[in-house]
Amino acid sequence: MATPIDFAVMGGMLQLLRDDRTDIGSLLDETGNVPAATMLRGVTMTRVTGDVSSYASLLANLDKSEYVAAHEAMHGWAHDHIPFPGACFRQMVDWIVRENRLAENRVVTTRGALDFTSIGCPVMNAVGTADHIVPIESNRAVLDIVPHVEDLMFDAGHVGLLLGKRAHGVSIPAMIDWIAQHSDRVQP
């Protein structure tokens, strides 16, 4: 769901991280981790006006207690970040962001090279066409490197796939149907 594959087309903070001149160590705190606030800023860089429009909508709906409660819950969830382990962050930036190993099918683990072309089972690829965090262009590489991919595209943003206005009526049922169609039937 909403999986970035080609990091060469990602914007925001990832665009800055792709630049070899960016010192990854400068993003780490005294504990060696990327602070939660830095992680949040990285996400919010993808949509600079996001907070302003969110607060404008809240102001327009202050008389609706359900809207206010939903806004508070979403705001709390979206801002609840934890520090990111520094060593993992450095490796991800090098391999995934700068070297673009996912898009080029060149991921190596301690057990050896992963080959996405050898995946034999059906793969659901659920994406939002209005995703500002993972642009649809970043996801399209999955269609070239993973066989048996079935694309489920929804008119939704990144979070909207599961929490948007139409999620419970459109995207979630479609994903559940896909899973049911591709699952082994269990006899009671």
C-alpha positions in Angstrom: 0.0 0.0 0.0 1.4 3.4 -1.1 4.8 1.9 -1.4 7.6 4.1 -2.8 9.9 2.1 -5.1 11.7 4.7 -7.3 13.2 7.2 -5.0 14.7 9.3 -7.9 11.3 10.9 -8.3 10.5 11.5 -4.6 10.4 15.1 -3.5 10.6 17.0 -0.2 13.3 15.9 2.2 14.2 12.9 0.1 15.3 15.2 -2.7 17.7 16.8 -0.2 18.9 13.4 1.0 19.7 12.3 -2.6 22.2 15.1 -2.8 25.7 13.7 -1.8 26.5 17.1 -0.3 23.9 16.6 2.4 25.7 15.4 5.5 23.5 12.6 7.0 25.3 12.9 10.3 24.0 16.4 10.7 20.5 15.0 11.1 21.4 12.8 14.0 21.1 13.9 17.6 23.5 13.2 20.5 22.0 9.7 20.9 22.8 8.8 17.3 19.2 8.9 16.2 17.2 11.1 13.9 14.9 13.0 16.3 11.1 12.6 16.0 10.8 16.3 15.1 13.2 16.0 12.2 11.2 13.0 10.9 8.0 15.0 11.1 9.6 18.0 9.3 10.7 15.6 6.5 7.1 14.4 6.0 5.6 17.9 6.2 8.1 19.2 3.6 6.1 17.2 1.0 3.1 19.5 1.3 4.1 22.9 2.7 0.5 24.3 2.9 -0.9 21.1 4.5 -1.1 22.4 8.1 -2.6 25.7 6.9 -5.4 24.1 5.0 -6.0 21.6 7.8 -6.4 24.3 10.4 -8.6 26.4 8.0 -10.9 23.4 7.6 -10.9 22.9 11.4 -11.8 26.6 11.9 -14.7 26.3 9.4 -16.0 23.2 11.2 -15.5 24.2 14.9 -19.3 23.8 15.5 -19.2 20.1 14.5 -18.0 18.1 17.4 -17.5 14.9 15.3 -15.3 16.9 12.8 -13.3 18.4 15.7 -12.8 14.9 17.3 -11.7 13.4 14.0 -9.3 16.3 13.4 -7.8 15.9 16.8 -7.4 12.1 16.4 -5.8 12.5 12.9 -3.5 15.4 14.0 -2.4 13.4 17.0 -1.7 10.3 14.9 0.1 12.3 12.2 2.3 14.1 14.7 3.2 11.0 16.8 6.6 10.2 15.5 9.5 8.4 17.3 13.2 8.8 16.8 14.6 6.8 13.8 17.7 4.7 14.5 20.7 6.5 13.0 22.6 3.5 11.6 19.5 2.3 9.8 18.7 5.8 8.6 22.2 6.1 7.1 21.9 2.7 5.4 18.5 3.5 4.0 19.6 6.8 2.6 22.6 5.3 1.0 20.9 2.2 -0.5 17.3 3.2 -1.0 17.5 6.9 -1.6 20.9 7.6 -3.2 21.6 4.3 -4.9 17.9 3.6 -5.7 18.4 -0.1 -5.1 14.6 -0.9 -4.8 13.9 0.4 -8.3 16.9 -1.3 -9.7 16.2 -4.7 -8.0 19.6 -4.6 -6.2 18.8 -5.1 -2.6 21.2 -7.3 -0.6 20.7 -8.6 2.9 22.8 -10.7 5.2 21.2 -13.7 3.5 22.2 -12.5 0.0 20.6 -10.7 -2.9 16.9 -10.3 -3.0 15.4 -10.8 -6.5 11.9 -9.3 -6.7 11.5 -10.8 -10.1 11.4 -14.3 -8.4 8.2 -13.5 -6.4 5.8 -16.2 -7.4 2.6 -15.2 -5.6 0.1 -12.5 -6.5 1.0 -9.1 -5.2 -1.5 -6.4 -4.5 -0.3 -2.8 -5.2 -2.8 -0.4 -3.7 -2.0 3.3 -4.5 -3.6 6.7 -4.2 -3.6 8.8 -7.3 -3.6 11.9 -5.1 -0.8 10.8 -2.8 1.5 13.7 -2.0 3.9 11.7 0.2 4.5 8.8 -2.2 3.8 10.2 -5.7 2.3 7.6 -8.0 5.4 8.0 -10.3 7.5 6.6 -7.4 5.4 3.5 -7.2 5.2 2.6 -11.0 8.6 0.7 -10.9 7.0 -2.1 -9.0 5.1 -3.0 -12.1 8.4 -3.7 -13.9 10.3 -5.5 -11.2 7.6 -7.7 -9.5 5.7 -10.2 -11.5 2.1 -10.9 -10.8 1.3 -7.4 -9.6 -2.3 -6.3 -9.6 -2.7 -2.6 -9.4 -5.5 -1.2 -7.3 -5.7 2.6 -7.9 -7.9 4.8 -5.9 -8.7 8.5 -5.9 -7.1 9.1 -2.5 -4.1 10.5 -0.8 -1.5 8.6 1.2 -3.5 8.3 4.4 -6.8 8.5 2.5 -6.4 4.9 1.3 -7.4 3.7 4.8 -8.8 6.8 6.5 -10.3 9.0 3.8 -14.0 9.8 3.3 -14.4 7.0 0.8 -12.0 4.5 2.3 -14.7 2.4 4.1 -16.9 2.4 1.0 -14.3 2.1 -1.8 -10.6 1.3 -1.1 -10.9 -0.9 2.0 -13.6 -3.2 0.5 -11.7 -3.4 -2.8 -8.5 -4.5 -0.9 -10.4 -6.9 1.3 -12.0 -8.4 -1.9 -8.6 -8.8 -3.5 -7.2 -10.5 -0.4 -10.2 -12.9 -0.3 -9.9 -13.7 -4.0 -6.2 -14.5 -3.6 -6.4 -16.5 -0.3 -6.7 -20.2 0.2 -10.1 -21.2 1.5 -10.1 -22.7 4.9 -12.7 -25.4 5.6 -14.6 -24.9 8.9 
